[in-house]
């Protein structure tokens, strides 16, 4: 404001009005992109950043090694990590191979039903992941890993990852701490995080997204500081933050698989990737349970954005949870028919009655592509009248670019879902 006052004196009122407008516009643009900022810290670190931090053991490594861990250049969320060993010590690049999805239908117009539990389990965590619906912004797939990821470390260098736990429980282990997870948890893993996963059982089912833009909480739930507001269906208390920082002071040969541009690169590091003694900042993995989402309801049927849980610049994620139905005396609880003009809609069915569909089971995925209206199945609208509540549980992903169908998806496509609205 001091700058604007000087402009008024030197340049006159009219010029200062324009400067005030552009300053306000600049602040608005910056606020538009503010993610949900939560400051978190684990372990030990120096009081002043970018200063000497001595290792009490001394020897060949008298100092801990600082690492800035951030995205979007130096303007996005970031944390400062302090390592026992340099985080840059690559001993060998063993091999590289393609894991790019194989596209079967790149110009899809057909509504599809994918029977997700037909995805065959696999021992290896990465091999169990099957990309089903993809575009240049996000890859959506399913995984059924039987064993924990222990024999190597994994890093996605291109994409934030969202893992939704449909079956199973365990611990997400990362260089920034560990997070216990269970049925119904979303795990948000920022790009560049090195992680392993310990599963408690062999029967594990995951929905996963690889997001090529950062995953944030919806901006309309937040004030201009980024704090979640009173009308938000969840708050910061509901988040599962990293705990139990592992610090391994070990040298040797440690295999890391790095995903980058559709390739897996097997790289051998000279020190244990989990050697962080402490960190603080805003960029870290976290969890959120779908069971802690508090649904927003009204007298008449509300549109899908009231279920929104996460957003990016290119798609949104919504949670459909058990809730009371609309309470207008003539309300129709089933969703009205609507046109997919700007986005493809994907629904992953987790549990419950799925009142808007017929013959839907757990693990099913429905795809409603842009260009064709869709709505409740025949009879669903009539069945919903007079109902007081629903126990459905589902995850929805709406993308702003069309989704391509992979060969893996066609193997579990029922082939007839697109005709299910014909009476």
Phi and psi in degrees as a GROMACS rama.xvg file:
@    title "Ramachandran Plot"
@    xaxis  label "Phi"
@    yaxis  label "Psi"
@TYPE xy
-61.1823  -39.6189  UNK-2
-60.5823  -42.546  UNK-3
-67.0736  -39.0465  UNK-4
-61.3936  -43.4052  UNK-5
-61.4018  -38.7831  UNK-6
-64.6916  -38.4904  UNK-7
-60.1297  -42.4017  UNK-8
-68.0961  -43.7774  UNK-9
-85.084  -35.8113  UNK-10
-114.545  -13.3393  UNK-11
100.531  164.048  UNK-12
-63.4789  -41.3142  UNK-13
-64.6782  -40.6769  UNK-14
-66.1114  -40.2499  UNK-15
-65.9225  -29.5486  UNK-16
-62.259  -43.9348  UNK-17
-63.5721  -42.4884  UNK-18
-63.426  -40.6688  UNK-19
-61.8078  -40.2945  UNK-20
-62.4896  -45.6912  UNK-21
-69.1065  -33.8186  UNK-22
-64.0751  -44.3394  UNK-23
-62.5377  -40.8029  UNK-24
-63.073  -41.8159  UNK-25
-61.6804  -45.2806  UNK-26
-63.3081  -38.5574  UNK-27
-64.5742  -42.5189  UNK-28
-62.8324  -44.3277  UNK-29
-62.4883  -42.1543  UNK-30
-65.214  -32.2884  UNK-31
-59.0569  -32.9095  UNK-32
-100.455  4.60712  UNK-33
-66.9987  122.927  UNK-34
-81.5899  -172.922  UNK-35
-81.1939  107.218  UNK-36
-88.399  120.588  UNK-37
-126.431  120.627  UNK-38
-81.6008  131.794  UNK-39
-141.025  155.113  UNK-40
-150.882  150.745  UNK-41
-143.473  148.622  UNK-42
73.0327  -150.061  UNK-43
-122.805  148.948  UNK-44
-161.36  162.319  UNK-45
-71.944  155.236  UNK-46
-64.3446  -36.4427  UNK-47
-109.787  127.864  UNK-48
-69.8379  155.354  UNK-49
61.3653  32.2705  UNK-50
-123.261  170.217  UNK-51
-60.935  135.826  UNK-52
-133.319  101.632  UNK-53
-79.3061  139.346  UNK-54
-85.3174  118.533  UNK-55
-62.2101  -19.2417  UNK-56
-75.3095  -21.3946  UNK-57
64.3063  -134.695  UNK-58
69.3218  -141.047  UNK-59
-72.6621  -15.0355  UNK-60
-125.508  75.1486  UNK-61
-71.3428  -14.7429  UNK-62
-127.402  150.759  UNK-63
-80.1949  155.911  UNK-64
-105.909  121.096  UNK-65
-81.8761  141.389  UNK-66
-135.937  125.952  UNK-67
-82.7346  122.839  UNK-68
-116.028  99.5433  UNK-69
-147.953  169.291  UNK-70
-122.891  172.268  UNK-71
53.4912  53.6633  UNK-72
66.3997  -130.248  UNK-73
-109.188  18.6225  UNK-74
-112.34  -8.62864  UNK-75
-93.3178  -168.018  UNK-76
-63.8921  142.165  UNK-77
-149.644  160.85  UNK-78
-136.207  157.783  UNK-79
-110.885  121.92  UNK-80
-109.43  148.911  UNK-81
-124.882  117.348  UNK-82
-103.685  150.129  UNK-83
-68.5275  -40.8719  UNK-84
-119.377  162.661  UNK-85
-60.5001  132.749  UNK-86
-80.6084  14.1931  UNK-87
-114.526  6.75195  UNK-88
-86.8258  89.4544  UNK-89
-91.283  121.023  UNK-90
-87.6383  -36.6423  UNK-91
-163.384  145.555  UNK-92
-105.952  110.451  UNK-93
-75.4025  -55.3463  UNK-94
-163.51  164.762  UNK-95
-136.497  141.878  UNK-96
-151.767  153.997  UNK-97
-80.1475  137.755  UNK-98
-127.277  22.1977  UNK-99
-63.3075  138.065  UNK-100
-61.5001  144.164  UNK-101
-95.3962  115.649  UNK-102
-81.9444  129.985  UNK-103
-101.999  -35.687  UNK-104
-138.551  103.268  UNK-105
-90.4243  -7.04595  UNK-106
-131.217  57.2604  UNK-107
-73.5375  135.771  UNK-108
-125.166  -2.67858  UNK-109
-92.5569  128.364  UNK-110
-66.32  136.707  UNK-111
-131.887  152.135  UNK-112
-121.595  118.223  UNK-113
-104.335  127.144  UNK-114
-87.7006  90.0393  UNK-115
-62.1766  -31.9305  UNK-116
-74.9936  -1.54034  UNK-117
-80.299  -9.2336  UNK-118
-62.3718  122.169  UNK-119
-72.9044  135.707  UNK-120
-64.0045  153.941  UNK-121
-140.949  151.575  UNK-122
-66.7809  -46.8004  UNK-123
-79.4014  136.55  UNK-124
-59.4419  -49.9142  UNK-125
-71.0367  -39.1607  UNK-126
-66.7715  -24.4592  UNK-127
-75.8529  -17.209  UNK-128
-79.5903  124.416  UNK-129
-120.372  111.271  UNK-130
-71.6417  130.604  UNK-131
-114.271  -45.5875  UNK-132
-130.835  123.898  UNK-133
-141.116  152.194  UNK-134
-146.889  -168.512  UNK-135
-74.8112  -7.55704  UNK-136
-103.221  -32.2697  UNK-137
-154.976  144.006  UNK-138
-113.041  126.574  UNK-139
-112.984  132.088  UNK-140
-155.987  -179.482  UNK-141
-124.744  155.315  UNK-142
-144.124  146.516  UNK-143
-136.019  70.6545  UNK-144
-76.1616  134.34  UNK-145
-90.1211  -26.0289  UNK-146
-121.881  157.803  UNK-147
-68.4142  154.152  UNK-148
-87.9808  97.8793  UNK-149
-127.501  -23.8397  UNK-150
-80.6108  -11.5687  UNK-151
-155.394  170.545  UNK-152
-106.889  152.655  UNK-153
-127.365  140.82  UNK-154
-140.357  130.185  UNK-155
-97.5149  109.665  UNK-156
-85.0687  -9.4475  UNK-157
-105.659  -31.5218  UNK-158
-137.476  142.561  UNK-159
-64.9862  147.483  UNK-160
-117.751  140.837  UNK-161
-119.804  119.865  UNK-162
-107.95  124.27  UNK-163
-104.892  123.718  UNK-164
-89.1466  103.343  UNK-165
-86.0554  -40.8237  UNK-166
-136.246  141.188  UNK-167
109.507  172.734  UNK-168
-155.361  168.387  UNK-169
160.814  -150.801  UNK-170
-134.418  126.234  UNK-171
-84.3918  118.071  UNK-172
-107.125  126.164  UNK-173
-135.496  168.888  UNK-174
-69.4593  -9.15284  UNK-175
-109.348  12.2619  UNK-176
120.168  174.703  UNK-177
-112.859  150.783  UNK-178
-132.2  121.637  UNK-179
-73.9229  137.87  UNK-180
-133.392  161.378  UNK-181
-152.841  -178.448  UNK-182
-52.1572  129.945  UNK-183
92.5779  -0.892584  UNK-184
-85.0014  136.934  UNK-185
-90.7257  133.467  UNK-186
-114.334  119.122  UNK-187
-101.304  118.07  UNK-188
-120.349  102.971  UNK-189
-59.6543  150.784  UNK-190
-55.3757  142.867  UNK-191
91.0205  -12.046  UNK-192
-69.2434  131.752  UNK-193
-91.6048  127.116  UNK-194
-146.275  161.596  UNK-195
-131.647  165.505  UNK-196
-133.633  130.707  UNK-197
-104.832  120.403  UNK-198
-98.5973  145.188  UNK-199
-81.9884  -25.0984  UNK-200
-134.937  176.779  UNK-201
-92.6421  -14.8391  UNK-202
-95.8832  87.947  UNK-203
-123.233  135.531  UNK-204
-132.985  126.158  UNK-205
-128.74  138.399  UNK-206
-96.0103  133.726  UNK-207
-132.815  149.916  UNK-208
-123.48  139.438  UNK-209
-109.951  114.163  UNK-210
-108.596  122.907  UNK-211
-88.7976  8.29902  UNK-212
-133.174  154.363  UNK-213
-60.026  145.438  UNK-214
-94.561  121.925  UNK-215
-124.715  170.405  UNK-216
-81.5759  153.849  UNK-217
-59.3529  134.019  UNK-218
-64.9454  -28.364  UNK-219
-72.6332  -12.492  UNK-220
-85.4528  -4.95988  UNK-221
-119.341  151.436  UNK-222
-82.9788  -176.679  UNK-223
-72.3413  -8.43149  UNK-224
-89.5398  -12.7429  UNK-225
99.2527  -2.04312  UNK-226
-74.4363  140.582  UNK-227
-68.5225  133.431  UNK-228
-87.0394  174.43  UNK-229
-65.9394  -26.9675  UNK-230
-86.8692  -1.50075  UNK-231
-67.6775  141.737  UNK-232
-76.8496  2.86748  UNK-233
-157.465  168.066  UNK-234
-140.563  178.885  UNK-235
-59.5064  -28.9806  UNK-236
-62.5247  -24.7053  UNK-237
-79.8168  -11.0864  UNK-238
-80.9061  145.827  UNK-239
-98.476  109.316  UNK-240
-95.8993  157.212  UNK-241
-60.0205  140.374  UNK-242
-134.725  179.292  UNK-243
51.4105  62.5138  UNK-244
-61.8976  125.722  UNK-245
-92  132.629  UNK-246
-127.62  109.39  UNK-247
-109.47  114.229  UNK-248
-94.8794  76.3257  UNK-249
-138.112  137.504  UNK-250
-108.346  160.134  UNK-251
156.175  -138.385  UNK-252
-128.42  116.082  UNK-253
-124.703  116.226  UNK-254
-78.8299  127.341  UNK-255
-123.977  133.795  UNK-256
-103.791  120.185  UNK-257
-111.407  123.562  UNK-258
-93.5227  126.964  UNK-259
-153.883  120.277  UNK-260
52.8257  48.0883  UNK-261
76.8976  9.30628  UNK-262
-120.826  150.755  UNK-263
-105.442  124.836  UNK-264
-109.555  120.327  UNK-265
-90.7159  115.447  UNK-266
-123.765  138.018  UNK-267
-102.62  123.613  UNK-268
-99.1592  152.754  UNK-269
-88.8437  -8.49279  UNK-270
-138.859  158.682  UNK-271
-63.7037  128.589  UNK-272
-62.7239  -24.3752  UNK-273
-95.7274  71.4993  UNK-274
-122.414  22.3513  UNK-275
-79.3127  127.953  UNK-276
-90.932  -18.0075  UNK-277
-179.388  161.029  UNK-278
-162.524  160.073  UNK-279
-150.365  156.203  UNK-280
145.887  -155.382  UNK-281
-123.141  -6.50872  UNK-282
-110.256  105.809  UNK-283
-163.765  162.084  UNK-284
-74.2644  155.12  UNK-285
-155.499  167.078  UNK-286
-122.893  157.659  UNK-287
-150.57  129.243  UNK-288
-86.5093  133.086  UNK-289
-61.2973  -23.7075  UNK-290
-73.2997  -11.9878  UNK-291
-97.5867  4.07555  UNK-292
-79.5035  124.113  UNK-293
-100.004  105.846  UNK-294
-61.9295  145.115  UNK-295
-96.3859  124.789  UNK-296
-125.124  169.147  UNK-297
-153.392  -177.732  UNK-298
-68.6454  -36.1589  UNK-299
-122.052  170.05  UNK-300
-61.6119  128.431  UNK-301
-96.1327  150.178  UNK-302
-73.2791  164.132  UNK-303
-55.0137  -30.1084  UNK-304
-56.6693  -20.0456  UNK-305
-68.3946  -15.26  UNK-306
-96.0939  3.58455  UNK-307
-64.8262  136.892  UNK-308
-118.68  -41.0935  UNK-309
-135.887  160.888  UNK-310
-145.858  157.03  UNK-311
-134.257  -175.269  UNK-312
-71.9228  -12.4966  UNK-313
-127.37  -9.31591  UNK-314
-164.331  168.505  UNK-315
-130.073  157.248  UNK-316
-122.212  131.249  UNK-317
-122.431  153.785  UNK-318
-118.884  118.191  UNK-319
-96.9703  115.157  UNK-320
-121.473  163.192  UNK-321
-53.8731  132.904  UNK-322
-160.698  161.942  UNK-323
-74.2918  144.762  UNK-324
-79.4924  172.353  UNK-325
-59.4231  146.069  UNK-326
-116.92  14.2754  UNK-327
-65.219  140.943  UNK-328
-59.3376  -23.0103  UNK-329
-115.65  25.728  UNK-330
-67.2964  152.126  UNK-331
-115.376  103.033  UNK-332
-62.8908  -30.2814  UNK-333
-66.4778  147.523  UNK-334
-65.7886  146.378  UNK-335
-75.6016  158.653  UNK-336
-61.8897  140.543  UNK-337
-146.644  153.077  UNK-338
-92.8682  135.238  UNK-339
-90.9601  85.1918  UNK-340
-89.0655  -38.3318  UNK-341
-112.514  -4.82194  UNK-342
-153.209  157.034  UNK-343
-91.0864  140.143  UNK-344
-113.368  128.868  UNK-345
-121.212  131.497  UNK-346
-121.203  129.029  UNK-347
-110.332  119.433  UNK-348
-91.6493  123.943  UNK-349
-101.329  -52.4253  UNK-350
-164.804  163.37  UNK-351
103.426  -159.644  UNK-352
-95.9669  -16.8909  UNK-353
46.8206  62.755  UNK-354
-61.0633  -22.3673  UNK-355
-88.191  -5.75661  UNK-356
-123.953  161.391  UNK-357
-109.688  141.939  UNK-358
57.8779  41.6031  UNK-359
-102.052  137.484  UNK-360
-123.8  167.951  UNK-361
-57.4723  139.698  UNK-362
84.5715  -6.30795  UNK-363
-71.1636  146.958  UNK-364
-122.246  127.286  UNK-365
-108.795  139.347  UNK-366
-117.297  121.298  UNK-367
-113.771  101.956  UNK-368
-77.4672  154.409  UNK-369
-61.8624  146.769  UNK-370
110.776  -21.8337  UNK-371
-128.281  127.192  UNK-372
-61.9813  152.856  UNK-373
-144.141  167.004  UNK-374
-173.252  -163.304  UNK-375
-64.3693  150.149  UNK-376
-64.8458  156.75  UNK-377
-53.1115  128.507  UNK-378
92.7829  -20.0128  UNK-379
-68.5822  -38.3586  UNK-380
-62.402  -46.9788  UNK-381
-65.3558  -40.4674  UNK-382
-62.8401  -31.1588  UNK-383
-74.8664  -24.0244  UNK-384
-62.8398  127.686  UNK-385
90.6885  -11.7329  UNK-386
-73.2739  145.594  UNK-387
-101.424  -23.2929  UNK-388
-159.156  165.594  UNK-389
-130.177  148.342  UNK-390
-110.807  19.949  UNK-391
-69.9484  150.912  UNK-392
-138.521  119.241  UNK-393
-153.513  158.517  UNK-394
-116.503  129.783  UNK-395
-115.221  139.574  UNK-396
-126.238  119.998  UNK-397
-111.233  121.161  UNK-398
-105.914  148.792  UNK-399
-90.2559  -11.7961  UNK-400
-111.655  149.004  UNK-401
-59.7228  147.63  UNK-402
-96.175  139.071  UNK-403
-94.9935  146.599  UNK-404
-98.9654  128.981  UNK-405
-89.2605  168.563  UNK-406
-62.3205  -36.7108  UNK-407
-62.5545  -34.6818  UNK-408
-69.3594  -40.9698  UNK-409
-61.9891  -28.1357  UNK-410
-67.5715  -22.113  UNK-411
-118.063  16.1176  UNK-412
-82.024  130.129  UNK-413
-73.6842  -15.805  UNK-414
79.8323  -6.08856  UNK-415
-130.935  -0.926347  UNK-416
-59.2532  -35.2316  UNK-417
-62.4354  -16.4913  UNK-418
-96.0474  3.62695  UNK-419
-72.1013  -8.39054  UNK-420
-93.5113  -6.63162  UNK-421
-77.6598  124.92  UNK-422
